[in-house]
Amino acid sequence: MKIDENIKLAPFTTFKIGGPADFFCSVTSEDDVREVVEFAHEKKIPFFVIGGGSNILISDKGFPGLVILNEMKGIAIESDVISAAAGESWDDFVGYTVSKGFSGLENLSSIPGTVGASAVQNLGAYGVTAGQFIHSVLVFDTREMKFVELSNADCGFEYRDSMFKHEKGRYVITRVDFKLEKGGKVNIEYKDLKEYFAAKNINAPSSAQVREAVISIRAGKLPDWKLWGTAGSFFKNPVVSAKEYVLLKEKYPGLPGFPEAEGKVKLALAWILDNICHAKGMMNGNVGTYEKQALVFVAKPGATAAEVVELAQELMKRVKDATGVTIEGEVEWVN
């Protein structure tokens, strides 16, 4: 295993933004993981793990430590549990589960990144989250310097959140186990999916058909990752009290809201950005909001992290001024 120095990070992220890392290496085995963590401890430097680089924004100054690229591969099936190494492509893994007749993850198709990131971010789309199906996660505990298997409950999955986001630097995910049902019932309750299958007059789609539908729908809404620098949806949908939602609904009658636990309501931030803030196609230098979806940022060649931050701050201010709601980023800031 080779550890390089002064490696530019932009090519390793979907935003195509980011300065150099002091140290950089790729890991392909559990032994590699232990070795690089020991290196970081000996050097007394921070370290950061990346997979597909699809949900991060790296500072223009780069990262003053060690960046570990997780390229661990391998998939295994045992009964209804499918295990995947953290460096596996997420969408390829979803496609694999569908091809084997398993249901559950098809709604999470066409999302860039790796299997490891699915646990960190608790990926969610079209009415489904990864955390619903994660059975356990194998991690290297860098504090105890040993491998530990964490249960679903240990991971603390919540909306676009997990324990891993709050224990940064402690755990390196090496494998994620998913419990899926073969030939199980698919979830097409999400509005876009309902409309898609109604138009095709399909009442009971297969998991493969749902995957196909999600890929098609996402392609029509999101920029081509090969043409644009982007990290997908930049912000989380805010959650407010039922009382706050009623007041906002009076002011903005078309505002969609989705019931959450404890009587709260999740707001559709994309609708707010489009219809209240009129932010579609907004530009700040080489960074802007996507012309079809203001919740998604896109970056032209030469874009900087500073431009992304400025645009994010402007949209946060606009939303706050118009609704009184504070929004927060979904994309992780690395500096």
For each residue, the residues with C-beta under 8 A, 3 or more apart:
1: 25 26 27 32 35 36
2: 25
3: 23 24 25 36 39 66
4: 7 23 24 25
5: 22 23 24
6: 20 21 22
7: 4 20 21 23 24 67
8: 11 18 19 20 62
9: 12 13 18 19 20 21 24 50 53 58 62 63 67
10: 13 15 16 17 18 19 58
11: 8 16
12: 9 18 50 53 67 69
13: 9 10 16 17 18 50 53 54 56 57 58 231
14: 52 53 54 112 225 229 230 231 232
15: 10 18 53 56 57 58 229 230 231 297 299 303 308
16: 10 11 13 229 299 301 303
17: 10 13 57 58 60 229 299 303 304 305 308
18: 8 9 10 12 13 15 57 58 59 60 62 63 305 334
19: 8 9 10 58 59 60 61 62 63
20: 6 7 8 9 62 63
21: 6 7 9 24 62 63 65 66 67
22: 5 6 45 62 63 64 65 66
23: 3 4 5 7 39 43 45 65 66 67
24: 3 4 5 7 9 21 66 67 69
25: 1 2 3 4 32 36 66 67 68 69
26: 1 32 68 69 71
27: 1 32 33 36 68 69 70 71 72
28: 32 71 72 73 87
29: 32 33 72
30: 33 34 72 140 147 174
31: 34 35
32: 1 25 26 27 28 29 35 36
33: 27 29 30 36 37 68 140 172 174
34: 30 31 37 38 140 145
35: 1 31 32 38 39
36: 1 3 25 27 32 33 39 40 47 66 68
37: 33 34 40 41 47 140 142 145 172
38: 34 35 41 42 145
39: 3 23 35 36 42 43 66
40: 36 37 43 45 46 47 65 66
41: 37 38 44 142
42: 38 39
43: 23 39 40 66
44: 41
45: 22 23 40 64 65 66
46: 40 63 64 65 66 169
47: 36 37 40 65 66 67 68 169
48: 63 65 66 67 68 169 334
49: 67 68 69 70 116 172 173
50: 9 12 13 53 56 67 68 69 70
51: 54 69 70 86 87 113 114 115 116 117
52: 14 89 90 112 113 114 117
53: 9 12 13 14 15 50 56 113
54: 13 14 51 111 112 113 117 231 232
55: 113 117 121 231 232 330 331 332
56: 13 15 50 53 231 331 332 333 334
57: 13 15 17 18 231 305 308 309 331 332 333 334
58: 9 10 13 15 17 18 19 62 63 305 334 335
59: 18 19 62 63 305 333 334 335
60: 17 18 19 304 305 306
61: 19 335
62: 8 9 18 19 20 21 22 58 59
63: 9 18 19 20 21 22 46 48 58 59 67 334 335
64: 22 45 46
65: 21 22 23 40 45 46 47 48
66: 3 21 22 23 24 25 36 39 40 43 45 46 47 48
67: 7 9 12 21 23 24 25 47 48 49 50 63
68: 25 26 27 33 36 47 48 49 50 172
69: 12 24 25 26 27 49 50 51
70: 27 49 50 51 86 87 114 116 172 173 174
71: 26 27 28 87
72: 27 28 29 30 85 86 87 88 174 175
73: 28 85 87 88
74: 83 84 85 88
75: 82 83 84 85 88 93 96
76: 82 83
77: 81 82 83 100
78: 81 83
79:
80: 102 179 180 181 182
81: 77 78 135 177 178 179 180
82: 75 76 77 97 100 102 177 178 180
83: 74 75 76 77 78 175 176 177 178
84: 74 75 88 93 115 175 176 178
85: 72 73 74 75 88 115 174 175
86: 51 70 72 114 115 116 173 174 175 176
87: 28 51 70 71 72 73 114 115 116
88: 72 73 74 75 84 85 92 93 114 115
89: 52 92 93 113 114 115
90: 52 93 94 108 111 112 113 114 115 117 118 123
91: 94 95 109 110 111 112
92: 88 89 95 96
93: 75 84 88 89 90 96 97 105 115
94: 90 91 97 98 105 106 108 109 111 211
95: 91 92 98 99 109 211
96: 75 92 93 99 100
97: 82 93 94 100 102 104 105 106 178 180
98: 94 95 101 102 103 105 106 109 207 208 211
99: 95 96 208
100: 77 82 96 97 182
101: 98 182 183 207
102: 80 82 97 98 105 180 181 182 184 207
103: 98 106 180 181 182 183 184 185 186 207
104: 97 128 132 133 178 180 181 184 207
105: 93 94 97 98 102 108 109 128 130 133 178 180
106: 94 97 98 103 109 186 207 208 210 211 214
107: 125 126 127 128 186 187 190 193 210 214
108: 90 94 105 111 118 123 124 125 126 128 130 214
109: 91 94 95 98 105 106 211 214 215 218
110: 91 214 215 218 219
111: 54 90 91 94 108 123 125 232
112: 14 52 54 90 91 225 232
113: 51 52 53 54 55 89 90 117 118 121 123
114: 51 52 70 86 87 88 89 90 117 118
115: 51 84 85 86 87 88 89 90 93 118 119 176
116: 49 51 70 86 87 119 120 173 174 176
117: 51 52 54 55 90 113 114 120 121 123
118: 90 108 113 114 115 121 122 123 130 134 176
119: 115 116 122 130 131 134 137 155 162 164 173 176
120: 116 117 162 164 165 173
121: 55 113 117 118 130 160 162 165 330
122: 118 119 129 130 131 157 158 159 160 161 162
123: 90 108 111 113 117 118 129 130
124: 108 128 129 130 159 160
125: 107 108 111 128 214
126: 107 108 187 190 192 193 214 217
127: 107 187 189 190 193
128: 104 105 107 108 124 125 132 187
129: 122 123 124 132 157 159
130: 105 108 118 119 121 122 123 124 133 134
131: 119 122 134 152 155 157 162
132: 104 128 129
133: 104 105 130 178 179 180
134: 118 119 130 131 137 152 155 157 176 177 178 179
135: 81 151 152 177 178 179
136: 149 150 151 152 176 177
137: 119 134 149 150 154 155 173 175 176 177
138: 147 148 149 150 173 174 175 176 177
139: 147 148 149 150 171 172 173 174
140: 30 33 34 37 145 146 147 148 171 172 174
141: 144 145 146 147 148 170 171
142: 37 41 145 169 170 171 172
143: 170
144: 141 148
145: 34 37 38 140 141 142
146: 140 141
147: 30 138 139 140 141 174
148: 138 139 140 141 144
149: 136 137 138 139
150: 136 137 138 139 154 155
151: 135 136 154 155
152: 131 134 135 136 155 157
153: 156
154: 137 150 151 163
155: 119 131 134 137 150 151 152 162 163 164
156: 153 161 162 163 166
157: 122 129 131 134 152 161 162
158: 122 161 162
159: 122 124 129 236 237 239 260 266
160: 121 122 124 236 330
161: 122 156 157 158 165
162: 119 120 121 122 131 155 156 157 158 165
163: 154 155 156 166 167
164: 119 120 155 167 168 171 173
165: 120 121 161 162 168 332
166: 156 163
167: 163 164 170 171
168: 164 165
169: 46 47 48 142
170: 141 142 143 167
171: 139 140 141 142 164 167
172: 33 37 49 68 70 139 140 142
173: 49 70 86 116 119 120 137 138 139 164 176
174: 30 33 70 72 85 86 116 138 139 140 147
175: 72 83 84 85 86 137 138
176: 83 84 86 115 116 118 119 134 136 137 138 173
177: 81 82 83 134 135 136 137 138
178: 81 82 83 84 97 104 105 133 134 135
179: 80 81 133 134 135
180: 80 81 82 97 102 103 104 105 133 184
181: 80 102 103 104 184 185
182: 80 100 101 102 103
183: 101 103
184: 102 103 104 180 181 207
185: 103 181
186: 103 106 107 205 206 207 210
187: 107 126 127 128 190 210
188: 193 194 197 205 210
189: 127 193 194
190: 107 126 127 187 193 194
191: 194 195
192: 126 195 196 217
193: 107 126 127 188 189 190 196 197 210 213 214 217
194: 188 189 190 191 197 198
195: 191 192 198 199
196: 192 193 199 200 213 216 217
197: 188 193 194 200 201 202 203 205 209 213
198: 194 195 201
199: 195 196
200: 196 197
201: 197 198
202: 197 205 209
203: 197
204:
205: 186 188 197 202 209 210 213
206: 186 209 210
207: 98 101 102 103 104 106 184 186 210 211
208: 98 99 106 211 212
209: 197 202 205 206 212 213
210: 106 107 186 187 188 193 205 206 207 213 214
211: 94 95 98 106 109 207 208 214 215
212: 208 209 215 216
213: 193 196 197 205 209 210 216 217
214: 106 107 108 109 110 125 126 193 210 211 217 218
215: 109 110 211 212 218 219
216: 196 212 213 219 220
217: 126 192 193 196 213 214 220 221
218: 109 110 214 215 221 222
219: 110 215 216 222
220: 216 217 292
221: 217 218 292 293
222: 218 219 230 232 290 292 293 296
223: 227 228 230 290 296 298
224: 227 228
225: 14 112 228 230
226:
227: 223 224
228: 223 224 225 290 298 299 300
229: 14 15 16 17 298 299 300 301 303
230: 14 15 222 223 225 290 296 297 298 299
231: 13 14 15 54 55 56 57 234 297 331
232: 14 54 55 111 112 222 296
233: 270 295 296 330
234: 231 295 296 297 312 329 330 331
235: 269 295 312 315 327 328 329 330
236: 159 160 269 327 328 329 330
237: 159 266 267 268 269
238: 266 267 269 325 326 327 328
239: 159 260 264 265 266 267
240: 244 245 248 264 265 267 325
241: 244 245 263 264 265
242: 245 246 263 264 265
243: 246 247
244: 240 241 247 248 265 324 325
245: 240 241 242 248 249 255 257 265 267
246: 242 243 249 250
247: 243 244 250 251
248: 240 244 245 251 252 255 267 323 325
249: 245 246 252 253 255 257
250: 246 247 253
251: 247 248
252: 248 249 255 272 275 276 323
253: 249 250
254: 271 275
255: 245 248 249 252 267 268 271 272
256: 267 268 271
257: 245 249 265 266 267 268
258: 265 266 268
259: 264 265 266
260: 159 239 264 265 266
261: 264
262:
263: 241 242
264: 239 240 241 242 259 260 261
265: 239 240 241 242 244 245 257 258 259 260
266: 159 237 238 239 257 258 259 260
267: 237 238 239 240 245 248 255 256 257 271 272 325
268: 237 255 256 257 258 271 272
269: 235 236 237 238 272 273 295 319 327
270: 233 273 274 293 294 295
271: 254 255 256 267 268 274 275 276
272: 252 255 267 268 269 275 276 277 319 322 323 325
273: 269 270 276 277 279 280 289 294 295 315 319
274: 270 271 277 278 279 280 293 294
275: 252 254 271 272 278
276: 252 271 272 273 319 322 323
277: 272 273 274 294 315 318 319 322
278: 274 275
279: 273 274 282 289 294 315 318
280: 273 274 289 290 291 292 293 294
281: 288 289 290 291 294
282: 279 288 289 294 311 315
283: 287 288
284: 287 288 307 310 311 314
285: 303 304 307 310
286: 299 300 301 302 303 304 307
287: 283 284 297 298 299 300 303 304 307 308 310 311
288: 281 282 283 284 297 298 311
289: 273 279 280 281 282 293 294 295 296 297 298 311 315
290: 222 223 228 230 280 281 293 294 296 297 298
291: 280 281
292: 220 221 222 280
293: 221 222 270 274 280 289 290 296
294: 270 273 274 277 279 280 281 282 289 290 315
295: 233 234 235 269 270 273 289
296: 222 223 230 232 233 234 289 290 293
297: 15 230 231 234 287 288 289 290 308 311 312
298: 223 228 229 230 287 288 289 290
299: 15 16 17 228 229 230 286 287 303 307 308
300: 228 229 286 287 303
301: 16 229 286
302: 286
303: 15 16 17 229 285 286 287 299 300 307 308
304: 17 60 285 286 287 307 308
305: 17 18 57 58 59 60 308 309
306: 60 309 310
307: 284 285 286 287 299 303 304 310 311
308: 15 17 57 287 297 299 303 304 305 311 312
309: 57 305 306 312 313 333
310: 284 285 287 306 307 313 314
311: 282 284 287 288 289 297 307 308 314 315
312: 234 235 297 308 309 315 316 329
313: 309 310 316 317
314: 284 310 311 317 318
315: 235 273 277 279 282 289 294 311 312 318 319 327
316: 312 313 319 320 326 327
317: 313 314 320 321
318: 277 279 314 315 321 322
319: 269 272 273 276 277 315 316 322 323 325 326 327
320: 316 317 323 324 325 326 327
321: 317 318
322: 272 276 277 318 319
323: 248 252 272 276 319 320
324: 244 320
325: 238 240 244 248 267 272 319 320
326: 238 316 319 320
327: 235 236 238 269 315 316 319 320
328: 235 236 238
329: 234 235 236 312 332 333
330: 55 121 160 233 234 235 236
331: 55 56 57 231 234
332: 55 56 57 165 329
333: 56 57 59 309 329
334: 18 48 56 57 58 59 63
335: 58 59 61 63
